[in-house]
């Protein structure tokens, strides 16, 4: 019987100390194989029907991860596209509340509208800043820059009290924290970070009544019968969230399906325990070295002020991290070990 550790060893063999999942997750071996097989199918001219099936399997896998029916999950290409879809649904003059310095894909489409009132407040004040007239609150579940986790239960209650909708991007937490897609009006997520997939795939969870969204990006794949919706206007939109689908990058979805299967096999709870133990080990070691990380309890992402300049030194030593606004950002996932943490601390101490 395979254990967590043995399954991870089977799927991953990094050639360096990779602590940068918040930028890009590593691809499992099964995912690489699926990508190669998909490309070979295309090269040989074989039917690609199985690759479209991969989209539906990936949709179902993410739905289980998010705790919602598959019919509430749209399959697209980016969070920015889905933020734009949500932004387009708002009436002119509507107030959108965001967190200061949140990831651009979560906030910029609201600014791009030009006729919305976008208000940004510190993350820790987000729930308290919902007020009468707030139409939507948009936030990342975990901040990309430093790993701080939003108080989503408090936000949900504040939004309910004032009649505001909620839009949560779980790209930096899905896979190591429960996605809870049923708790918010809209939940978006990319597949290439903690879900370990290739670039070019994203999900959007919508309410059963679609939450007032208009499928302005709908093409043929958004039809109830896609293959009968290839020419002229779509006469019958999909009865499910598939009406918000975007044309799939088939190779990507072939790979993402396998990555999501691995995440499901390992289990979010086990991944959470593993990732947090490593992040806490790093936090403890930083304190020993005299450094104070950005407070982000319970996060698999650790950001250290004023150490971002060490990134080139770390890269030369075979350690991959990020420099975000001058801060060193390390992110710990299932393929990392205590030895990885200790190696990072050792190089930082030199």
Protein Blocks (a to p, Z undefined) as FASTA:
>chain_A
ZZfklmmmmmpccfbdcdbkkmoccddfklmmmmmmmmmmmmnopafklmmmmmmmmmmm
mmmmnopafklpccdfbfklmmmmmmmmpcehiacdddehiafklmmmmmmnopaccddd
dfklmmmmgcehiabdcddfbafklopacdfklmmmmmmmnopacdddfklmgojacfkl
mlpmbdcddfklmnopaehiacddddfklnopacfkbcfklpmblmlmmgojdfbdcfbf
klmpccddfklmmmmmmmmmmmmmnopmlmmmmmmmmmmmmmmmmmmnopacdddehiab
dcdehilmmmmmmmmnopacddeehiacddddfkbcfklmmmmmmmmmZZ
